[in-house]
Amino acid sequence: MEKLIEILEELQPDVDYETCEDLVDARHLDSLTILSLISEIEDEFDVQVPTVEIIPANFNSAKKIWELIERLQEDN
């Protein structure tokens, strides 16, 4: 989770990722940032994020993103 927070802070530094639960809904993460994030996640955590998983519910908080990463790692 710590590495995920680092990646998020590099992409969008002005957000408290520990507590924010509306990253997409509040437009802290836009579509281009999410695509960059997905690329970083795939490289860092050795997973592939399927298109069907790219939905706001999976990206609205660092916790939800981390749950997605863990789920994808289990499927590997």
Sequence and secondary structure as in RCSB ss.txt:
>XXXX:A:sequence
MEKLIEILEELQPDVDYETCEDLVDARHLDSLTILSLISEIEDEFDVQVPTVEIIPANFNSAKKIWELIERLQED
N
>XXXX:A:secstr
 HHHHHHHHHH TTS TTT   TTTTTSS HHHHHHHHHHHHHHHT    GGG SHHHHSSHHHHHHHHHHHHHH
 
